[in-house]
Amino acid sequence: MDIETFREYCLSFPGTTEGMKWEHLCFMVEDKIFVIIAIDEGNSFSTKCTPEEFEELAARDGIHQASHMAKKQWVQIDNLEVLNDTELKKRVATSRALVLSKLSKKVQEKYK
């Protein structure tokens, strides 16, 4: 998947905004990051995951613990080619759902 298609997919979720933080492009819901991508560093990106997913994902080539993020709760994927399009979309959707689940029920209802 190319970067523009990836960007469009991330923005397709209701309430998603984008912005720059720490010189990286971020996709957020209610100002909470669910994807952070280093465009200037080969499009490596990080997503939130469950501890169970972390073990499975980190065992794959090109995926490891995300730097400066909660241990075993965020993975860094070396580039947009590590996962096929279906897996990539699932990873983004799962990350967003995990972030959204930590917000208040009232906020969650806005995005159902």
Buried (B, 14 or more C-beta within 10 A) or exposed (E): BEBEEBBEBBEEBEEBEEEEEEEBBBBBBBEBBBBBBBBEEEBBBBBBBEEEBBEEBBEEEEBBBBEEBEEBBBBBBBBBEBBEEEEBBEBBBBBBBBBBEEBEEEBBEEBE
